[in-house]
Amino acid sequence: MMQKAGVDRLNAVYAAIDIVRRGGTISLIGVYGGAADPMPLITMFDKQIQLRMGQANVKKWVDDIMPLLTDDDPLGVDTFATHTLPLEQAPHGYEIFQKKQDGAVKIILEP
């Protein structure tokens, strides 16, 4: 189970560690790993990397974003989703998103 729990999703994090400048900051938004994910701590310490992470703080930005969500759709949110699935197909939606199959970028689940 630990091999599937989260160790397969760290390529972007490892790339960020490799390319960040010495003394730079890496910001992770969302969930990138499981409880047993190995991190290259010696490299991170040597490069003096500052790591900031957390899930998206949506409530902080609601007042700034809401005026942009007009009928004109200047942010393109109405067409951002690549898939719309019934709620019953949620497991399938998560699977194709995780595996990046069928061009899945954003999936809307409808009740």
Secondary structure, DSSP 8 states (H G I E B T S, - for coil): -HHHHTTTS-HHHHHHHHHS-TT-EEEEES----TT----HHHHHHTT-EEEEES--HHHHHHHHGGG-STT-TT-GGG--SEEEEGGGHHHHHHHHHTT-TT-S-EEEE-
